[in-house]
């Protein structure tokens, strides 16, 4: 009878939390990306179905919501192929990130050091592709903001022509800024996680000593 494989050593709390965060972040980013990529392959069906829906109550003026949606699909149409490719690659990078994080938590006989290397590289790839995704969505958000600004009329809480002009001028920037901020947060998260799993501290914890300096090798 062969001996049972030795159990993997328990992960330190900080590494375990970082791996769980990687797993959740990869799922939260990759699943919507894959879903959108699949939806964009049926672009005309998606556009017709979306424009037939009643706008959400929080959006306010239904006519304004329709203008925003029309601008969204107009912008997406010109970049559809590039966006499908970006989203497909992003969902794949997220899948590698999630699998590596899961295997660090539960190795199942695989070396954690190999999973650490995969996780670090996949998280960097995810950050780069999420940056491209954010740039594409920024174009869409700006055009939506411009379309909404053109459709604004005098109604509460905007009560004067001067206020209306100020809102129209600011709206595209607000839409663009919100998208940029969200992209910055997500990209920063994946970059930070990648750097954490590349650190000498984590490498030592997972069984790979930090590289020796040139002076030590002499």
N, C-alpha and C positions, 0 to 999 in steps of 0.2 A: 504493500500500500504506500503510495507516494505521500510525502508530507504536504500539508496545505500551504498555499502561497502566503508569505508573511503579509500582515495587514499594513496598509500605508500609514505612515505616521500622521497624527492629527495635525491639521493645519492651524497655524496661529490665527487668532480672531481677526486681525486686520486683513490678512490675506484672504480669509474666508469671506469677509464682507465685501472686499474688492471683487472677488470672483462672482459673488452673487449679483453685485451691481453690474458687472459686465454682462452676465447672463440676462438680466432683466432689460438692460439698455439695448442689447442686441435684438432681443425679441420685440421691444417697443419700436425700434427703428426698422428692422428687417421685414416684419410681417406687413405693416402698412405699405412699405416700398414694393414688396412683391405683389400685393393686392392692386396697387395703382398701376404697376407695369402691366399686369394682366388686363385691367380695365382699359388701358390706353390702346391695347391691340384691337379693341372694338370701339374705336373712338366715336364714330357716328352714332352708334347705339347709346353710348354713354352720354353724349351731348344731348340727344333727343330726350332720353329718360330724365336727365337732371333738369333740363329746362322746363319739363312738364310738371315738376314737383312744386308744391307751394313753398315759398321761402320760409325760413324759420322765423317765429314771432319776434325774436330779439333783433332781427335785421332791420325792422322798421318798414319803410316804404317798399312794397312789393316791386314797383317799377324800378327802383334803384337797385334792388337785389338782382333783378333780371339783367340789368345793364352790367353789373359786376360779373355775373356768371357768363354772359356773352363775351365779355372781355377776357375772362379766364380761358375759355375754350378757344378764342381767337389766338391768344398767345401760345397755348399748348399745341395748337395745330401746326404752327411753324417749327416747333422743336420736338414733335412727337417721337420720331425715331431716336433722336439723341437722348431724349428723356427715358424712353423704354430701356435703352442700353444702360444708362446711368443707374436707373432703379434696379435693373436686373443684377448688375455688378454689385450694387450696394447691398441688396438682399443676400447675395452670395457671401460677401465679406462679413455680414452680420451673422450668417449661419456658421462660418468658421469661427468667429469670435465666440458665439454661444456654445458651440461644441467644445472648444478648448477650455472655456470657463467651467463647463459642466464636468469635464474630465479632470480638471484640477481639483474640483470638489470631490468627485468620486472617480478615481483613476481607472478602476476596473482592470488593473494589471498593466496599464500603460504608464510609462515614466512621466512624472509630473514636469520634469525639466523640458521635455519635448513639447508638452502642452503649453508650458510657459512661453516658449519661443514662438509657437504658433499663435497664441493669444496676443502677444505683443505686436507681431507683424500684422495680424488680421485687424486689430484695433486701429493701427495706423492707416491701413487701407480703408477701413470704414470711415475714419475721419476725413481722409482725402476725398472719397466719393461723396460723403455727406456735404462737404464744402461745394462740390460741383452741383449737387442736388439743390443746395441752398441758393447758389447763384442762378440756377434755372428758375427756381420758384420766386426769386427776387424780381425777375423780369415779369412774371405773371402778376405778382402783387402790385408792382408799379402800374401796370396797365389796368388792373382792376381799380386802383385808386384814382387814376386819371378818368376812367369811365364813370365812376361814382361822382367825382367832382363835377364833371360836365352835367350830370343829371340832378345835382342838388338844386333845390328851390327854397324860397323863404318860407320856413315853417318852424315852429318851436322845436328845439331851443334856439335856433338861429332866427333872429327877429329883424335884423337890419341888413342892408346891402353891404355895408362894410364888414360885418361879421361873416356874411356869406362868402365874400371874396377871400377873407382870411382862411376860412375852412377849406375852400376849394384849393387854395394854394398849399395848405398844410397836409391835406388828405393823402396824396401820393407818397409824401415823405413818411407819414405815420405808418402807412401800410408797408413800405419798404423797410422802415426801421424795425418794426415788429418782427418781420421775417428775418432780418439780419441778426437781431438779438437772439432769436431762438436758434438759428444756425450756429452762432458763436457759442452758445451754451452747450449744445449737443456735441459739436466738434471739440470743444475744450474738454468735455467729459471723456471722450474716447482717447484724445491725446494724453490726458492725465493718467488714465488707466494704463495705456500702453507704456508710458514712462515709468509708472509704478512697477509693472511687472518686468521691466528691463533693469530695475535698480539692483545694485549689488546686494542689498539687504534681502530682497525677495529671492534672488538667485541663490544666496547662501541657505535660506530657509527651505528651498525646494531641492537642494542637493547639488547645486552647481556653484563652486567657489568663484569669486570675482576673478577676472583675468589678471595675471601677474604683470607688473610693469616691466618695461624693457630693462631697467636697472636691476630688477630682481632676477631676471633670466640670465644675466651675465655671471 
